[in-house]
Amino acid sequence: MSLNPYESVEKIARRSMTIFFVIDVSGSMAGKKIGAVNQAIEEVLPEIQKLSDENADAEIKIAVMTFSNGFEWLYKPMPVADFKWDFIDADGCTDLGEACKELAKKLSRKEFLDDANGSYAPVIYFMSDGEPTDDYKSGLKVLKENKWFQTAIKVAIAIGDDANQDVLEEITGNKELVVTVHTPEKLKKWIRFVSVASKMGSQSSTVKSDDSAPATKEEQFIELLKEEKETDTATNPDAEYDDWD
C-alpha cells in the first residue's frame, strides 16, 4: 500500500484557449511583410509554450487561417507543443469577407471550440496591409453575430500606412485595439505581444471592484495595450515611417 497521500489524486483537467491568427497573404504582403510575419510567429512559439506549461487553468492552442483569393486553414486548433510553423508566401487578392464568414462558422462548440473540458473565449489576431477586395461588410456582419467572437480578445495589426485602419477598427470594435506597424521590427514586436493576450485570455474573468476598474478581459487588455503604445511612442518618437520596400 502506498504511503504517498497524493498518489491517487487525479490531475485536474484544464480547459483550452485558442489563439487564432488570421493573416492577409495577398500580393501586397509579399517580401518584407510576410517575412516578418513568418519570423515573428516562429519566434513567439516558445513564449506561448511557456505560458501554456505554467498555466494551471488552460492549455493554449493555436490556429491559423490565411486569406487572399478565398481562405485557407493552415492549422486547425492544436496544442502549442505540437505546433510547427511552416513559412508562408503571399499572392492574390484580399477576400476579408470570406475569411470572416469562415471564422464565424468555426467559432462554435460544434467546430473548433469543442474541447470536452470546455473552452475559454479565444484571442483573435488579424493582420492586413491593404483594402478588402470583396464584400467584407456582409462577412463581418455574420462574424459579429457570433457569441464567441463577441467575447474574444480581438487585436488587429495594420501593416504600413496603406492598411485600411477603419476596416480593422470595424473588426475589433475599438480603435485602441488596432496597432499600426511601419517596420519589420515593430511587426515582430507586436506579434510577440500576443503572449500578454494569451495569458489574459486563459485566465478566469476578474470581478469589477469599483467604477474605474476594467470589468472584462478585453477592457483589461486595452489598458495594457494603451500603456505599451505610449511607452513605444515615448522611446521611439521618430520611428513612424514606412520601411517595407
C-alpha positions in Angstrom: 0.0 0.0 0.0 1.4 3.4 -1.0 2.1 5.9 1.8 2.0 8.8 -0.6 -1.2 10.7 0.1 -1.1 12.5 -3.3 -0.6 9.4 -5.5 -4.3 8.8 -6.1 -5.2 12.4 -6.7 -6.2 12.9 -10.3 -4.7 15.8 -12.3 -7.4 18.5 -12.8 -8.4 18.7 -16.4 -7.6 22.1 -18.0 -9.9 24.0 -20.3 -8.4 25.2 -23.6 -7.9 28.7 -25.0 -7.2 29.1 -28.7 -5.2 31.9 -30.4 -6.4 32.5 -33.9 -4.0 34.1 -36.3 -6.0 35.5 -39.3 -3.4 36.6 -41.8 -3.7 38.6 -45.0 -1.5 36.9 -47.6 -2.5 39.0 -50.6 0.1 40.0 -53.1 0.9 43.3 -51.4 2.1 41.3 -48.4 5.0 39.8 -50.4 8.5 40.5 -49.3 9.5 42.0 -46.0 5.9 42.0 -44.7 5.2 38.3 -45.0 8.8 37.6 -44.0 8.4 39.5 -40.8 5.1 37.6 -40.0 6.9 34.3 -40.6 9.8 35.2 -38.3 7.6 36.6 -35.6 5.2 33.7 -35.3 8.1 31.3 -35.2 9.9 33.3 -32.5 6.8 33.7 -30.3 6.1 30.0 -30.0 8.5 29.3 -27.1 6.9 32.2 -25.2 3.4 30.8 -25.7 4.6 27.3 -24.9 6.0 28.6 -21.6 2.7 30.3 -20.7 0.7 27.1 -21.5 3.1 25.0 -19.4 2.8 27.3 -16.4 -1.0 27.8 -16.7 -3.0 25.7 -14.3 -6.3 26.8 -15.8 -5.9 26.3 -19.5 -3.9 24.7 -22.3 -3.1 27.2 -25.0 -3.8 26.1 -28.6 -3.0 27.8 -31.9 -5.0 28.0 -35.2 -4.0 29.9 -38.4 -6.2 31.0 -41.3 -4.8 32.9 -44.3 -6.9 34.8 -46.8 -6.2 36.1 -50.3 -8.2 34.5 -53.1 -10.6 33.0 -50.6 -9.3 31.5 -47.4 -7.3 28.5 -46.1 -6.9 26.9 -42.7 -3.2 26.2 -42.4 -3.6 24.9 -38.9 -6.7 23.9 -37.1 -6.5 24.4 -33.3 -3.7 22.3 -31.8 -1.7 22.4 -28.6 1.2 24.8 -28.9 3.6 21.9 -28.0 2.6 20.2 -31.3 2.7 23.3 -33.4 5.4 23.6 -36.0 5.3 26.8 -38.2 6.0 26.4 -41.9 6.8 29.7 -43.6 4.1 31.1 -45.9 4.1 33.1 -49.1 1.9 35.9 -50.3 -0.1 36.4 -53.6 -3.6 37.2 -54.8 -6.5 39.4 -53.7 -7.8 40.3 -50.2 -11.0 38.4 -49.6 -11.6 39.5 -46.0 -15.3 39.0 -46.1 -15.0 35.3 -47.0 -12.5 34.9 -44.1 -14.9 36.5 -41.7 -17.7 34.1 -42.7 -15.5 31.1 -42.4 -14.2 32.2 -39.0 -17.8 32.6 -37.8 -18.5 29.0 -38.8 -15.6 27.7 -36.8 -16.1 29.7 -33.6 -18.5 27.1 -32.3 -18.7 24.2 -29.8 -19.6 22.0 -32.8 -16.5 23.0 -34.7 -13.1 24.4 -33.4 -14.2 25.1 -29.8 -15.3 21.6 -28.9 -12.9 20.8 -26.1 -14.5 18.2 -23.8 -13.3 20.1 -20.7 -14.6 23.5 -22.0 -13.0 26.5 -23.7 -12.2 30.0 -22.7 -13.1 32.7 -25.2 -10.3 32.9 -27.8 -7.7 35.5 -28.7 -8.0 36.6 -32.4 -5.2 38.4 -34.2 -6.0 39.9 -37.6 -3.1 41.1 -39.8 -3.6 43.1 -43.0 -1.8 45.7 -45.1 -4.4 47.0 -47.5 -8.0 47.2 -48.6 -10.5 44.3 -48.8 -11.3 43.3 -52.4 -14.6 41.6 -51.6 -17.9 42.5 -49.8 -16.3 42.4 -46.4 -19.2 44.1 -44.6 -21.6 41.2 -45.1 -19.0 38.7 -43.9 -18.1 40.9 -40.9 -21.8 41.2 -40.0 -22.1 37.4 -39.8 -18.9 37.3 -37.6 -20.1 40.0 -35.2 -23.2 38.0 -34.5 -21.1 35.1 -33.2 -21.1 34.9 -29.4 -17.6 33.6 -29.2 -16.3 36.5 -31.3 -18.2 38.9 -29.2 -16.4 37.7 -26.0 -13.0 37.2 -27.7 -9.9 39.4 -27.2 -9.5 40.9 -30.7 -6.4 42.7 -32.0 -5.7 44.0 -35.5 -2.3 44.8 -36.8 -2.2 47.4 -39.7 0.9 46.7 -41.6 2.0 50.0 -43.1 0.2 53.2 -43.8 -1.7 51.6 -46.8 -3.7 49.4 -44.4 -7.3 50.5 -44.1 -7.5 51.2 -40.3 -11.2 52.0 -40.5 -11.9 48.4 -41.6 -9.6 47.0 -38.9 -11.4 49.2 -36.3 -14.7 47.8 -37.6 -13.4 44.3 -36.9 -12.1 44.9 -33.4 -14.8 47.3 -32.4 -12.3 49.7 -30.8 -9.6 51.9 -32.4 -7.4 51.2 -29.4 -7.2 47.5 -30.5 -5.6 48.5 -33.8 -1.9 48.7 -33.9 -0.1 50.3 -36.9 3.4 49.0 -37.6 5.9 50.7 -40.0 8.9 48.3 -39.9 9.6 44.6 -39.7 11.0 45.0 -36.2 7.7 46.6 -35.0 5.6 44.0 -36.6 7.6 41.3 -34.8 7.4 43.2 -31.5 3.6 43.4 -31.6 3.1 39.8 -32.7 5.2 38.9 -29.7 2.8 40.9 -27.6 0.4 38.1 -28.3 1.8 36.4 -25.2 0.2 39.1 -23.0 -3.2 38.4 -24.6 -2.6 34.6 -24.3 -2.0 34.9 -20.6 -5.1 37.1 -20.0 -7.3 35.1 -22.3 -6.6 31.9 -20.5 -7.5 33.2 -17.0 -10.9 33.4 -15.4 -12.5 36.8 -15.7 -12.0 39.3 -12.8 -14.8 40.9 -10.9 -15.0 44.7 -11.2 -14.0 46.2 -7.8 -15.0 49.8 -8.5 -16.4 52.0 -11.3 -12.9 52.8 -12.6 -11.6 49.2 -12.8 -11.7 47.3 -16.1 -14.5 44.7 -15.9 -13.7 42.4 -18.8 -10.6 40.7 -20.3 -10.9 42.9 -23.3 -11.0 46.1 -21.2 -8.0 44.9 -19.2 -6.1 44.1 -22.4 -7.0 47.6 -23.9 -5.4 49.2 -20.8 -2.2 47.2 -21.3 -2.2 47.9 -25.0 -2.5 51.6 -24.5 0.3 51.6 -22.0 2.5 49.7 -24.4 1.7 52.1 -27.2 2.5 55.1 -25.1 5.8 53.5 -24.0 6.7 52.6 -27.6 6.0 56.2 -28.8 8.0 57.7 -26.0 11.0 55.5 -26.6 10.8 55.8 -30.4 9.4 59.2 -31.3 10.9 59.3 -34.8 10.0 55.8 -35.8 6.7 56.5 -37.6 7.7 55.9 -41.2 7.1 53.0 -43.5 10.1 50.7 -44.2 8.5 47.9 -46.3 10.2 48.5 -49.7 
